[in-house]
Amino acid sequence: MATKEKLLFVWILVAVAFGFLLRHFWSCAAYMIEKIVALSLVSLPCVAKFAVAICGVWLLP
């Protein structure tokens, strides 16, 4: 295998591992938010406002 092929293979492995980590994180976060809303600890409109605020920060330059 050439060096470029090895580097591409490593990048693919890193991307797959990163994808698994993010998927696990988002599934845990969604589960916790679901439980908080189901137990009526926080109302759904408050959770929606919080989500909009987080997404809005990502859009800022």
Residue pairs with C-beta under 8 A, 6 or more apart in sequence:
1 9
33 47
36 42
36 47
37 43
37 44
37 47
